[in-house]
Amino acid sequence: LDGVPVRREKMSKMRALIAEHMSRSVHVSPHVTTVFEIDMQNIVSFREKQKAEFEKKHSFKITYTHFIVNAAVQAIKEHPIVYVSVDGEDILFKDEINIGVAVAIESGLIVPVVKNAGEMNFIEIAKAIDDLVMRARTKKLLPTDVKGGTFSVTNPGLYGSITSNPIINQPQVAILGVGQIQKR
């Protein structure tokens, strides 16, 4: 950067740890990105029709993330062979479905974990996500809330992204990056 004016600022401890962890992840797991378009019209229509009633009944808003996480859980149950990791010459089959949900917070990004999501129905998953998101944004997460994830979901589509190449949060098996929902 010789001759280029710059302003240097120390990273927060959290950002430095995330950067180190994500850099290491790229070397541990081969990262492959596959992009699919999904027709979300039925979910968009359902949410629009049900959101007021849902919020009145459950005291929180229904979001697309609730549907996406639930769909990921169902897909993992249906195709357990993709829900494994490798340790040397061993294949590790996960007994629990623990879904990390990326949450944007003031100081960066945090990924609290919905534990045992495979044992929950849609409403239980939605409640768990809402609770974790609220506690993440009010800095009330416990250390155990961000541990034990086996699969993550991140939604940069909220910020207009159509596609992304998210990095797997080790030792998880995969991460689902969700792009923007667009009317076509």
Buried (B, 14 or more C-beta within 10 A) or exposed (E): EEEEEEEEEEEEEEEEEBEEEBEEBEEEBEEEEEEEEEEBEEBBEBBEEEEEEBEEEEEBEBBBBBBBBBBBBEBBEEEEEEBBBEEEEEEEEBEEBBBBBBBBBEEEEBBBBBBBBBEBEBBBBBBBBBBBBEBBBEEEBEEEBBEEBBBBBBBBBBEEBEEBEBBBBBEBBBBBBBBEBEEE
